[in-house]
Amino acid sequence: HLHLGDHPPHPTPLLSSLKMAIAVLVVACPCALGLATPMAILVGTGLGAERGLLIRGGDVLEKAHRLQTVVFDKTGTLTQGDPHLTDCLSLDPSLDPNRLLQLAATVESGTRHPLAQAILQAARTQGLPLLSAGEFQTQPGIGVAAQVEGQEVVLGSLDGLAALGIPISPEAQAQAEALLAAGKTVVGVAVEGSLVGLLAAQDPLRPDAQATLQQLRKMGLQVVLLTGDRAEVAHQVAEALQVPGIRVIAEVHPADKAQVIRDLQTQGQRVAMVGDGINDAPALAQADVGIALHSATDAALETADIILMRNRLWDVVEAIRLSRATFRKIQQNLLWAFGYNLVGIPVAAGVLLPPFGIGLSPAIAGGLMALSSLSVILNSLLLRRTFVPRRSSSSRS
């Protein structure tokens, strides 16, 4: 602090007023306020990039700290996306299981779905060549079809096949229910309108799935499991996760996933969607924050706001923690900037001059303004020290 009467020794009232006006203008410069948010976001996004979180825009960090619900797609997100064929059951005595698998693999050769890869891998393992086929068709939510050696072969869920008018016998339904109860995904194989076999596959959970969902619940977030699979399979996965309070929304048509997100938002929820498939892209776009694993399809990667470059589900937790830490820094920066102006402007205007003879010269006001901006920058950089990454229990073990 300086007395305003240093030079000249006896300033005129006009000179004193002019100095105070300049000091007020200098102190009131909103440099610190202007730096408060962008500096914290710059450090936050840079820190995220170093730790495998590709964050597309500062507004994403601002949205992520307000999240209330995190929706997870099941296949390829909570699970490893690498299902293995466990059962190949022929319902027709004249149809050999190997022939059944050969027919299924031929039809599935026209699609990239994880289940298709499981069937194709099983056929390759057994040395079964693909048959001549054409007229491949994919019906989202129902199944796939092709003409194989002059016969129409359709693969899909039993509900999807039933919707196509293919009869499902009670015996076949009972066998399918037993497989579903074991947490397996069941695919029916129909030839010329008749159900001839059942295939079942199981997709193991990601090793960090349970720890991730448990931590999100501890952070006060609602967790939703969203899948097009049967309810029995979805609930089996939810039980395996052992996460209390998890909500399951099953048997959702791929085109309706975005509507599920929209419905949650209509209820006042701020929603993040975590997915990896091409069918998840509309839901990722609809969500307040879309999060995709690096192994996701190109459509999902293009749509997502945050991409988990290390392909670890636990990084969903890290992304939300980073968002919250960044927002706390923004609050601290704004508090300092407002506090500086709140105190500095009255002092520069001469409030303390009559009773105590204390005022601010323009030079000192300029120094304090620079110090305020420097404090905001240093506080933002402290985020690099205060934000300590956590590791899931699965990665510690």
N, C-alpha and C positions, 0 to 999 in steps of 0.2 A: 504494500500500500504506500502511496505517496501523497503528501500534501500538494495541492494544486498551486501553491504559491512559491514554487522554487525559482521559476524564471518566467517573466521578470519578477523582482522582489515584491512588488505591489501590483498584482494584475488587476485590470479593470473588470467590472462586472460582465462586460461583453465578452472579454477573453475567457473568463472563467466559465461562462455559459456555453461558449463555443467548445471549450475543452470537454465539458460534461456531455454535450450533445454528441461529440465525436466518440467519446468513450462509450456512451450508450449504444451508438450504432455498431461499434466494434464488438462489444459484448453480446449484443443481440444477434449477431451473425449466426445463422442456424447451421454452421458447418458440422458440429457434433451431432445435431439431430439428423442431418442428411446422411451422415456416415453410420449412424447407429444400426440401422437394419441391413444395408448392403454389405457392410464389413462382416457382420456375424454370419450372414448367409454365404458370403464368399469363403470364409474359413470353414463353415460347415460342409459346403459342397466339396471343397478341396479335401477335407478330412474323409468324407465319404468315399471319394474316388480312390484315395490311398488304401482304404479298407474294403474295396471291392463293391462299393455301392455307387452305381452310375445314376446320378440324380439329374433329371432333365428340367432345370429351371429352379430359381430360388423360391417361387411360389409353391413348389411341391413340398419343400421343408415346412413352409408356413401352414400348409393344409394338413400335413401328416401329424402334427402335434395335437390337432383337434379330433383325431379319429376316435370313434366309439366302438366300431364293429370291424372285424377283419374276417373276410369271407375267403375260404380256401377251396379251390377246386381239388377233387380227390385224385384222379388218375394223373400221374406224372408230376404232381405237386406235393401232396402229402405222401403219396407213394413214390417209388423210385421210377415209375414209368417203364419198367422192364418186366412185365408179367411173364410167367412161365406156365406152359400148358401142363396141367396136372391130370386131366381125365379126358379120355376119348371113348365115349360110349355109343355103340351102334344100337339103334332101336329096330333095325331091320335084319333078321337072321341071314338074309342073303348078302348083306353088305359087310365086308370085312372092315375092321377098325382102321387098318392102314389105307384102304380105299377111301374111307370116310375122311381121314386126315388129308389125303391127297386132293380130294374134291374141295375141301375147305381151304387148303393152302392155295389152290389155283384161283379161287374166287377172291381171296384176300390179297393176292399179289397185285391187285389194282388199287390198293389203299395203303396209307401210312399209319393207320391207327396202331397204338401199342399192342392191342390184342391181335391185330393182323400180324405184327412182327413175331409175336409169341407162337402163333400157328405156323408161320413160315419157318421159323427156327426149328420147331419140332419136326416138321417135314424134312428139313435139311439134315437134321441129326439122324433121322431114320433112313436117309438116302432115297427119299421118295421124290421123283421128278414131277414137275408141274405138267398138267395136261393141256392140250390145245383148248383155248377158250377165247371168247370175244363178247362184245356188247356188255362191258362192265358198267354197272350202275351203282351209285351210292345214294341212299336215302337217309339223311341225317335223323338220328333218333330211332330209326327202324332197323337198318342193316345194309348189306351189300348183296349184289346179285350179278350173275354172269351166265352166259351160255357155255356150258362145258360139254364138249363132245355131243352137241345137239340137244342137251338137256338143260333146263333152267334150274340153276342151283342158287338158293338164297340163304344167306347167313344173317342172323339177327337175334335179338332177345326174344324170349317166348311171347312176350306181350306184342313186340313188333311183328312177329310172324302171325300171331292171331289177328292183328289188325289188317294183315294182308289176306285174311280168309283161310289161313292154313290151320287145320284142326290140330289141337293139342290133346293127346290122350291123357286120362288120369294117371296112368303109369309114368308117362313122360314128365308130367307135372310134379309127381311125387319125387322122382329122381332129381329133378331140377331143384326142388325145394330143399332136398338134403344137401346138395352141393352149395346152394346159397347160404344155408345155415352154417356151413363151414367157412363162410367168408370168401367164397370164390365167385368169380364172374362167369355166368353161364351163357353160352352161345348155342342156339339151335341151328341145325342144318336141314334144309328142306330141298327135296328133289322133285321137280314136277308137281309142286303143291302138296307134298306129303313130308311130314317130319320123319327124318331117317336117323338122326343122331344128335348127341349133345356133346359139346366141348366145354371144358371148364379150365379157367386159368386163375392164377393167384399172383397179385402184385404186392411185394413186401413194402412195408412202410419205410420211409427214409429214417435213418438212424437218429436224426435230430428232431423228428416231427413231434414226438411227445414232449421233449424239453421246451421246444418253441411254443407250443400251444399252452403249456402250463405257465410259462413265463408271461405270455400275453394276458392270460387270465389274472395273474398276480398284478399286472399293470393296470387292471381295471377295465380291460377291453372284452367285449363280447366276441366269441369265436363261433363261426358258422362253417359247417362242412357242406359243400354244394356239389352234387354229382348227378349224372344221368343214370347211374346204376340203380339197381333195385334197392328198396329200403332196407331189406335184410342185410345186404352187403354193406351198405353205408353205416348201419347201426353196429355191425360187427367191427368195422374199422374204428368207429367212435369208442366202442368198448375197449379195443386194443390200445387206444391212445391213453385211456385212463385219465381223461381231463374232465373234471366236474363242470357241469353247466354248458357243455358244448351243444350247439343246436344243429340238427341234421335236416337238410332239405334235399330229398332224393327224388329220383325219377323225373328230373327236369330235362326237358328237351333242349338241345344245344341252343336253339334260337331263343329260348325263354330265359337264359341265364341273365341277360341284361335286364329283363323285366323283374327278376328277383332282386337285383341290386336297386332298381328303381323303386320297388315296393318298400325296401328297407329305408331308402332315403325319404320316401313319402311319410314314413313313420317318425321322421325327425332325426334319423341316424346319419352320422358322417361315416362313410363306408370305404374301406380299402378292399380291393380284390386281388388275390394272389393266384395266378394261373400260368399255364404254359402252352396250351393248345390253340390251334387256329379257331376253335369254337369259343375260346375264352376272350377273343379280341373285343367283341362288342361289350362284354361285361367289364373288361379292363377300361374301356373308353368311358363307360357310364359311371364307373366308381369315382369317388372324390380323389382317390389315389390308386392307380393301377400299378401292381408290382409283378414283375415277371422274372423267372429264373433264366439264367443265361442259355440254358439248353432248350428254351422255348422255341416255338415256330417263329418264322420271320414276322408274321402278322401280329403275334403277341408282343414281340420285341418292339415293333414299330409303334404300338399303341401304348405301351407301358410308360408310366412316369418315373419309375425306379426299376432298374435292372440289377439283379443280384449276380454280379460277375463271377463270384466264387461258387455259384450254383448250390449254395447252402441255405436251407430253409431258416436256420437260426438268424441269418442276416435280416430277416423281416423284423425281428426284435431290435437288432442293432440300428436299423433304419429309423424306427420309431423313437428309440432312445436318443439318437443323434438329432432328430427333429425337435424333441423336447428340450434337449440341452441347448440347441441353437436358439430356440425361442426364449429360453431363460436369459441367454446372453443379450438378445434383443431388448428384453425388458430392463435388464441392468443398464444397458447403454442408454436407453431412453430416459431412465430414471436419473442417470448422471447428467445427461444433456439438459433435461428440464430443470433439474436442481441447480445446475450452473447458471442457467438463465434466470431462474427464480430469485437467486441470491445476487447474482452479478449486476443485473439491470438496475435494481433500486440503489445499490451502492454506487454504481457509475452515475446514476442520476442525482447523487448528492444527498441521499437520505441521512447518511451518517456525518455529513459535513458540518451542519450547525452544532449538534451536541458534542461531537468528538473530534472534529476537524479532520475526519478521514474521508478521502475520496480516491478516485482512480484516474490516473493520467491515461491518455490514449495508448501510450506505449505499454503500460502495465496491463491495460485491458486487452491489447493485442496478444501479449504473452499468455494471459489466462485463456484467451480463446484458442490459441494453439495448444495449450496444455489440455484443454477440454477435449479437443479432437484427438490428441495423442492418447489420452486416457481411454477413449472409446476404442481406438485401434488396438491398444495393448490388452484391454479387457476381452476383445474379440479373439485375439491371438491366444489368450489363456485357455480358450476352448480346446486347443490341442493338448494341453496338459490335464485339464479337468475331465475330459471325456475319455474314460478308460474302457476299452472294449471288454465285454464279458464273453466267456466261452460256455457253450452248452455242456451239460453233464456228459453227453455222448462224446464230445470232442476232448474232454479231460480224461476220460477213461481210456 
